[in-house]
Amino acid sequence: MDTIIHRYIIIQILILIVSLFTIVQPLYGQNRQIILDDSLHPMSDFDLYVTDSLFIAVGQLEFCYLFDKKTGEFLAEIDPSVDFPGFNWFPIKMEVLNSGLFFTNSGPWGFFISRNNDNVKVLGREFLAPTNFKFISDTVFAGIYTRIDGDVTISLLDSEGIKIREFEKTDFFARYAMYRLDNLFLHLYNNQLLFINPFDANLYTYSMDGDLLEIIPLNIPQFKRIPQDINPSVSPHQSIQDLSKMISRNSFISRSFMMNDGILLLGVIDENRARMVYYDVANQRILTTSDSGFPDNKLPAYASGSNVYLLDFENDRYVVSEYHMKFPAE
């Protein structure tokens, strides 16, 4: 009897091995084929995009919406279930570059798509997608990495996803909470890399050599930081619940955009109430803060120059309007 069972187990193992080569490998190859919708040809007409990652439940797929930056006209939707077939290709983050688009995704890879959509460059398995990233040029980008053990690292990488250097190690507040939230913002200003901690409203400035230059408290009025980090020893589900509860009772920064002349546009959530804060990086001061700075039912989706682009998610998610920022005189 034992011999029969033993033979059965061996046969099942052999079947599994054969399956890996005859079924799984072809599927893996298919997953590396990215076919974008015809509406994205050519991609030279847009440099404005938004995602609905702020407006969906955790764990659902994210969609990217592409718009004409000059007119606000909706151009196309990137649907991860159609345009990125296979579990390896659900897009998470995207940045528009001069040469094309760069995506990170739910698998370990990242990939570039050229503007004319005729070339796809896939970063290999050794590339670990960062929580968030900011391109210094079309070939070099900075990425922030968070780990379940509370380690937070900022690295500089090349276009192959190979690490050039790590930035100076910094003991951030709420490191375990950072791991459960992707609202970690990197910006470029005056040849420096800026990082904003969403939980204590501190601005960290780094040289391109990776040295920590300064920690600047943003001093956002009525900003109530979470009292402590989340407990790292509880289950992932419990830690997310704990973080949601803490955020609902305190403040955190949910959005951040770099505008003209070093002006940061910050979306701040205070006990589930949203407001926008405008911060002057060069002079290290708050310009203005408002509870009702935008039209009703509109949410800021993108900011560039002195314009904020608003996406109406209640009525029509494909409507983008332009809102010109006016700051008080000196």
N, C-alpha and C positions, 0 to 999 in steps of 0.2 A: 504493500500500500504506500509506504514511504517513497519507494522508487517511482511509482506512478506520479505521486504529487511532485516529486523532485523533477521529473521529466516535464511535467506540465508547466512548472515555474520556469524552467529553462526555455521551453517553447515560447511562453509569453514574453520573456525578456528578448528573445530573438525577433519576435514580431514587433516589439516596441522599437528595437534598433533599426529594423528595416523601415518602419513607419517614419522614423526621424529623417531618413534619407529620401524616401519616396513621396512623403506627404508634407512634412513640416518644412523641409528645405525649400521646395517650390513655393509654399505659402510665404515663407520668409522673403523670398525673392520678390514676390508680388507686393509685399508690404513696402519694399524699397522703390516701387514705381509710384510716383506722385503725378496724378493727372488733374490739373486745375480746370475749372469750368471755362468754356469758350469766352465768357464775358470778361475774363481777366486778360485777354489778349488785345492789344499789348498792355503792359503794366507801366508804361511811361507817363500816363496821364494823371496819376494820383500820388500824393505823398501824405495823405491824411487817412488814418484808420482809427477805429475804436473797437473795443471788445466788450462783450456783455458780462465780463467776469465779476463785476461788482453787483450784478443784478440777478444772479442765479444762485441756486443752492450749491453748497460745497459738494464736489464729486460729479456734478453734471458736466457735459461737454461745453466748451466755450466756442463761440462763433466770432469771427472777425468781420467787420463791416468796412468796406472801402468806399471813400468819398472823394470827390474832386475838391481839393483844398480851396480853390478860388471861388467856386460856385456853391459848394455844399451839396451838389447833386450826388445822390446815391449811385454807386457804380456796380458793386458786386458784393455778394456775401460768400465768405469762405466757410463752408459747412464741413466740419471734421469727419462726419460719417460718409460724405460723398467725395470730397476733394482729397482726403487723406485716408485711403482705405487701409484697414488693418489697425490692430491695437497699438502699433508702434508710432502712429502718425497723428495723434490728436494734438493740434497746436495749443500751446500754453501761452507763450509770449511771442511778440513779433516786433521788429524794428525795421523801419523803412530806411534804406541806405541809398547812396547815389548809384550804386551798381545793381541794386535789386532789393530783395527782402531776406531777412534772416529770421528763422523760427527756432524756438526750442519746443520740445514736445514731451508727451507723457512717458516716452521711453528714454533711454539714455542719450539719444542723439539730438543734434541740432542740424539745420540745413539751410543753405543759401539757395534762392531762386533768382535767376537773372531777370532784369527788367523786361526783356523780350520773351521770357518764359521758355527759352530753348535750352537752358542749362540748369541742372540741379546738382549741387555739391553737398554731399552728406558728410558730416563729421562722424568719425568712427566711434566704436564702442568705448574707447578710452575717454571720450569726452563726456563729462557729467554736466548736465544742464544746470545752470545756477538758478536760484530762486528769482533773481532779477538781474538785468545786465544793462550796460550802457556802452555804446560804441564810441571809441576815441577817434577812430577813422574807419574806413571800410575794411581794414585788415586787422585791427586791434580793438579789443573790447574788455571792459571790466565787468566782473561778475561777483555777486555776493552769494555765498553758500551757507546754508544753515544745516545743522545735523541734529538728530534726535538726542544726542548727548549734550546739547547746548553749545557746541562749538560753532562759532560764526567767523567766517573767513572771507575777505575780499581779495580777489586775484585778478591779475592782468593776463589775458590770453590772446593768442594770435588767431588768424582766420581758420586754422586747422583745429582749433580748440585746445591747443597745447599751452600749458601754463608757462608764462614768461617770468612772472614773479608773484609772490604774495605780498599784500600790504601789511603794514605793521599791525600786530595782534592787538585787539582792543577789547576791553572788558565791558561789553554793552549791557545795559539794563534790559531785563526781560528776554534773555536769550532763548529760553525754552518756548516762550510765547511766540518769538520770531519764527521758530520752526513750524508753527501751526498757522502762520499767516503769510501771505505773499505780498503784503503791502510794504515792501522794503524798497526805498527809492534811491537811485543813483543819478547824479547830475554832473555836468561839466560846467565849470565857470572859471575863467581867468587861469586856464591851464592847471586847474585843480579838480580833483574828484570830490564830490560832495555826497555824503550819506546822511539820510534823515532817519532817526529812530522814531517810529510811529508811536511808541508807548511813553516816552518821556519828553518828546519834542526837543531833542538836542540835535544840532547840526555838526557833523564831523567832517573836517576838511583834510584831504590828503594830497601830497605831492604826487606827481606821476612816477616818482621813484619809489612810492609806497610808504613814505613817512607820514605819520599822523602830525598835522600841523597845529590844529586847534579844535577844541570842543566848544561850540557856541550854543548856549541856551537860547531858544527862539523866543522865550518869554511871551507865549501866546496868552492873552487875557482869558481868565476863567478856565484855563486848561487844567483838568483834573486827571493826573496820571494814575494808572492802576496801582494799587497799594503794594503789590509784590508780584513776582513771577509765578507762573502756574507750576503745579506740582509735577515734576518729571516722572514720578514713579507710578502714576495712575495710567489707565488704559488710554489709547489714542482717542477713543470716543469720549471718555470722561474729560480728557484734557481740552478737547474742542468745546465741550459744554461749559467747562470752567472758564475758558477764555471768553466765550460768548457772553457769559453772565457778567464777567468783570468789565468787558467793553460796554455792555448795556448800562452800567452804573457809573462809568467814568468817561474819559476822553481818549481818542486816538486819532492819528492822521491817516485818512483813508485814500487820499489822492495827492499827488504832487506834480507840478509842471514848472519847468524853467521857461520864463518869458523874456522879453527884451530887457537889456541893461541889468541882468542879474536879479530880476524880480521872480520870486517863487510864489506860485499860486498853490495854496494848500487847502485841501478839503478836510475839515475837522468834524468829527462826530462827537458830540457831547450828550451822553445818555440818550442815544438814538435821535438826537436833533442835529441836523447838518448846518454848517456854516462855512464860508470861505474866508481865508486869511491871506493877505498879500504881504510878503516879507522881502525887504531890501537886503540882499546878501552883502553888498559892498559896505553899506553903512550899518549893518547889523541892527535893523529896527523894523518894527511892524509899520507898514504903510496904512493899512486899514483892515478892519474886520467887519463882517456883515452877516446877519442872519437871513437876510432876504435880498441878496445882491443879484439874483438871477430871476428871470420870469418863472411863474408858477409851473410846476410839472416838468421843468427842464433840468437836466443834470449835466454838469460839465464833463465832457468826454475827452477833450483834447485842448491844448493851448499852445499857441505859437506866436512869437512877436508880441503884439499887444492885443491879440484877439483870442477869445475863448469860444470854442465851438460846443454848442449845447445839443444834446441828443434827447429827443422827446420819447421816452419809453412808455408812457401811459397811453398816448394816442397813436403814434406811428414811429416805430423805432428807426425808420429810415429818414426821418426829418432832422436835418442839422441846420441850426441857425448860428449866425455869427454875432458875437457880443463883444464890442470894443471896450477895453478896459480904460477907465479914466481915474487917475490917482489924484489925491488932493495936492494942491500947490504947496511948495516948500513954505 
